[in-house]
């Protein structure tokens, strides 16, 4: 090759030759070290597969699987179906649902159920237990109870307990209730278990469940019967209005409170119109409960439909319940469209209700957008009725903008309220910049030290 003919510098060819030498060296190293190492890895991997295959279960065709399921005695493996899981549960039959305490304390569980429940696979264990509960009848109640009692006591088996109680209620609810009273943990299980049995019983025989609940009420206040809550829950699954009728006949007390909370949730799930109808007919003799329950209903409905909830608030009479509903409405509305919420509040006809709404809106809006809140408040002239609204704004912005809070405090009309608001703003300002706060006081409040 004539390098001068190509007009290329000599150092170019020296660099090419050096690269070629390096490439040859790398190739020799690969053939000497790299290739044997790769071959060793491949051999080890192949040996691992061969040795491991002896411990893995054999694969079967679909036909072989079906044949082995039909003839499990001749099978080298078993795929437990619902019937197989429960074969020993139904083998030991008893003619009564009364349980033997001895057999419960010393359970003789079906072998495959023991294997599954002790196997550590949560999904398979729960599946086996569900199969046992579904197949529960008068002949195998004791065995299913034994399976339940094999579980660790406490909140960890709460779901399994509820499933057992609900299934047992369809067979012999009174026996299930005796067991719940005598054997379930009084702190973590008993109350829920009894409620579940009564709910299942009320589904099939409301009259019987109600009679039992009234006859077995042991609360300190006989008129306040907590057992009826389980009945109401069960009735609500089939006939919500029937459950509501029982609720309306309950006297004031804990049971009435719990039932009202439950029904408020259920009616809210039925749709906006059903929920509003129920809320508008809520008993008025207990103002505190009415305020709380309708407030809860307002919070749920506002998450579904803000506009419809706002119309409901406007249609309500000006009482504590309507104000609580408004609170929860504004909490939802401010996060979505605070400007629309402010326009709605401005249009409330009743003065007291409107100023209350303005204060609640200011309390929430000032946290997310104090500038927009201030612009909105500036559209109203200083007046006595606005003092609580402006004072609320001062409270909200004092720690972030004490100078601005002090300026807003000066616009308050009532002297006492003004002084309290100014002092609050100055106290926050002194923690941030005492010199500037002192100067402001000297210029604006010569009479306040």
Phi, psi and omega in degrees: 000133180265100186292333180284329178295326180277354180057035178255144181290153182297323183294341176296315182288328175295321180292321178297315180297322179296319179296318180297321180295316179298319180297319179295321179296315179299321180296319179296319179297320179297315181293328184278323187243309188296312184297314177300324181295317178296319180296322178297316179300317180298320180294318180297317180299318180294318179296322179297318178296318182294316180291321183290335184294337181287339182261355180269147182293146180292151177271144182235151174284168179301320180296319179295322179298314181297319181295321181289328176293323180288329182234072184296335182293329182263008185266144174274356174214163179226136173247096190294121173270178178301319182293317181296320181298330188253007187298323179275346174292320184271350183289323182263089186269146171233149185270001181226149178275000176291130186266151177266122181297326180296317181289334178286316181288335177235069189291141172251086187282152174303136186303314183290333177289321175300313182301316183290315185288336178264001185282348177088353178271107187298318183294315181292322179297313180296322178297318178296319180293319178298319177299319180295318181292320180296323183271008183296132176213184183298336184276342185231019181303314184299319181293321179293321176299319179298321177297320178294316183288346175287344178282151177298138182289156176116194185293340182295338180249025184299314181296316180299323178296315181296321178296318178297313182296318181294317180293320181293329181298334179281344182261306181205088185298325181292323175294320178297320180291323176297317179297316180300318181291326188264332192240335181283150181299125185293336183273319188250347190230323194302310183299318180290322180295315178298317179299322181291320178296314181296325178295315178294321179295316180297333176298325186255327184214078183303319182297315180296319180294319180295317180298317180295318181298320180288324183283339186245017178287120182242020180289161181295329177251101184305327181287341179260092189260101181292340180295332181292343177297319177297321178298315181298319179297319179292317178298323182297335179291332182250322185212096185296323181293325176295319177298321180294325180295319177295319179301316183295337179270356179285141175286168178296140181159187183297318181298320180294319178299310182296319180295321181294321177297317179297314182291325177301318178294317182294317180291327176297325178289340181281349182121161187298313185296316179297321181295316181294319178301316180295317182295320182292337179262009183295137182304139185258356184290336177250092186296322182294317179292320178300317179298315182293311185291317179292328174297317177297318178298317179299320179297317180294316183290326179296328177290336180271315187205099183293317183298313180295322178295322178296321177294323178296316180299317180295330182279345183282151176289157186282086177228182183296327180296317180295324179292322178294321177297319179298318178306309183291327175297312182294327177301318178286320188291319183301324181288342183255313183201085183294326180297316178297322178297320180293322178294322178294315180299319181301334187265002178294130188288314184287129184299311182301316181293322181293313181293326175297315178298321178297319179296315180294321178295316179300318181302323183270318184292322182298334179287325183264328182208080182295330180293313178296324178296317179296319178298320178294315181294330180293345180280357180246136179286153176300131178200160186301321182294336181274351183304313179299327180292311181294321178299322177296321178296317177300316180301321185285327186256357185303316184285337181262326182219074184296328179293315177297321179297320179296320178297318177293325180299327180293341181275354179289137187278310183294124185301316182294315179296321179298312182299318179296319181292317179298315180299322178295315180295317180296320179300318177292323181293320180299329179286337182261314184208082186298325181295315180292323178296320180295317179299317180298318179298318180296326182276332188245334184225069184297339184267352180255119182276000000 
